[in-house]
Each structure stands twice: as structure tokens, then as C-alpha cells.
Amino acid sequence: MTASEPDLQDPYTAPHFATSALITIDVQRDFLSEAPYGVPGTTEILPALRRVVSAFRAAGRPVVHVVRLYEDGGGNADLVRRRLLESGVRIAASGRPCRRLARCAVP
């Protein structure tokens, strides 16, 4: 191993799959590539995400989905979306069906 090569056996950085959990963040319908204000590339990763979620569930490992919900007017929005939400656009808003998880993430 050289200084530029990672040590895959490093106990500090090696994955511990038997005690790991999967966390997904913002895998919501409003953020899919084809949504009006979606994030490019999100829809394209869904098949791989579906496989990973299925593998964690099959192994009995926890799967945690972090879901973003914006207040009307964007008062709780991250800065990159605040102006859009202040303009009246409603994405990831309570009561909207598109705030829900993408189909690949739910059983």
C-alpha cells in the first residue's frame, strides 16, 4: 500500500454492514428529475436505490427516510429554495401528494 492508496481494511473507515443502517434523504416525488422543480439525476438513481433498500430490508437492517417538508412561503426552507418558495411555488409541502417518498423507497 502506498500513501495515496486507501487501506480497505482500516478498522476506522471499513464498513460494518452487520450493524449499519441505510439513510435516504429527500427521495420524494417533488425532487424527481421530471418534477417541475426536481433535482436532475434523481430519477435515474432510483433503480440502484431500490436494490439497496431491498437488500437492507432483506438483511433485517434499518432503513430511515428523511423527508423534507417546507412551510408555505418557505420560512423553513434551505437558502437555495427560499426565493422559489417565497414566490408561491409549493413543493414538498404538507398535504401535497408529491411530498411523499418515491415509489422505490417504500415497500
C-alpha positions as CSV (number, residue, x, y, z in Angstrom):
1,M,0.0,0.0,0.0
2,T,1.2,3.5,-0.8
3,A,0.3,6.8,0.8
4,S,-2.1,7.5,-2.0
5,E,-3.9,4.2,-1.8
6,P,-6.7,3.7,0.7
7,D,-6.4,0.9,3.2
8,L,-9.7,-1.0,2.7
9,Q,-9.0,-2.9,5.9
10,D,-8.7,0.2,8.1
11,P,-10.9,-0.5,11.1
12,Y,-11.7,3.2,11.4
13,T,-13.1,3.5,7.9
14,A,-14.2,0.0,7.0
15,P,-17.9,-0.5,6.7
16,H,-19.6,-2.6,9.3
17,F,-22.6,-4.0,7.4
18,A,-23.9,-6.1,10.3
19,T,-24.6,-3.0,12.4
20,S,-25.3,-0.5,9.7
21,A,-28.4,1.4,8.7
22,L,-29.4,3.0,5.4
23,I,-30.5,6.6,5.4
24,T,-32.1,8.2,2.4
25,I,-32.6,12.0,2.2
26,D,-35.2,13.8,0.2
27,V,-36.1,10.9,-2.1
28,Q,-39.5,12.5,-2.6
29,R,-41.6,12.8,-5.7
30,D,-41.2,16.6,-5.8
31,F,-37.5,16.1,-6.2
32,L,-37.5,13.5,-9.0
33,S,-35.9,14.6,-12.3
34,E,-39.1,15.0,-14.2
35,A,-40.8,17.1,-11.5
36,P,-41.2,20.8,-12.3
37,Y,-38.6,21.8,-9.7
38,G,-36.8,18.4,-9.5
39,V,-33.2,17.6,-9.0
40,P,-31.5,16.4,-12.2
41,G,-30.3,12.8,-11.9
42,T,-32.6,11.8,-9.0
43,T,-35.0,9.6,-11.1
44,E,-32.0,8.0,-12.8
45,I,-30.6,6.6,-9.5
46,L,-33.9,5.1,-8.3
47,P,-33.3,1.5,-9.7
48,A,-30.0,1.3,-7.8
49,L,-31.6,2.8,-4.7
50,R,-34.4,0.2,-4.9
51,R,-31.8,-2.6,-4.9
52,V,-30.0,-1.1,-1.9
53,V,-33.2,-0.6,0.1
54,S,-34.4,-4.1,-0.7
55,A,-31.0,-5.5,0.4
56,F,-31.1,-3.7,3.7
57,R,-34.7,-4.8,4.3
58,A,-33.9,-8.4,3.4
59,A,-31.0,-8.4,5.8
60,G,-33.2,-7.0,8.6
61,R,-31.2,-3.8,8.8
62,P,-32.9,-0.4,9.5
63,V,-33.9,1.9,6.7
64,V,-34.6,5.5,7.6
65,H,-36.1,8.0,5.2
66,V,-35.5,11.7,5.9
67,V,-38.4,13.7,4.4
68,R,-38.3,17.4,3.8
69,L,-41.5,19.4,4.3
70,Y,-41.5,23.1,3.5
71,E,-43.8,25.6,5.2
72,D,-46.0,27.8,2.9
73,G,-43.9,30.8,2.0
74,G,-40.6,28.9,2.6
75,G,-39.9,30.2,6.1
76,N,-38.1,26.9,6.9
77,A,-36.5,26.4,3.5
78,D,-32.9,26.0,2.7
79,L,-31.5,29.1,1.1
80,V,-31.2,27.6,-2.3
81,R,-35.0,27.2,-2.5
82,R,-36.2,30.0,-0.3
83,R,-36.8,32.6,-3.2
84,L,-38.7,29.9,-5.2
85,L,-41.0,29.1,-2.2
86,E,-41.5,32.8,-1.4
87,S,-42.8,33.3,-4.9
88,G,-45.7,30.9,-4.1
89,V,-44.4,27.7,-5.5
90,R,-45.5,24.7,-3.3
91,I,-43.1,21.8,-3.3
92,A,-42.5,19.2,-0.5
93,A,-45.5,20.8,1.3
94,S,-47.7,19.2,3.8
95,G,-50.9,17.8,2.2
96,R,-49.4,17.5,-1.3
97,P,-49.1,14.0,-2.8
98,C,-45.7,14.8,-4.3
99,R,-44.2,15.3,-0.9
100,R,-44.4,11.5,-0.4
101,L,-41.5,9.2,-0.9
102,A,-40.6,8.0,-4.4
103,R,-42.2,4.5,-5.1
104,C,-38.8,2.8,-5.0
105,A,-38.3,3.7,-1.3
106,V,-41.4,2.2,0.1
107,P,-42.3,-1.5,0.4
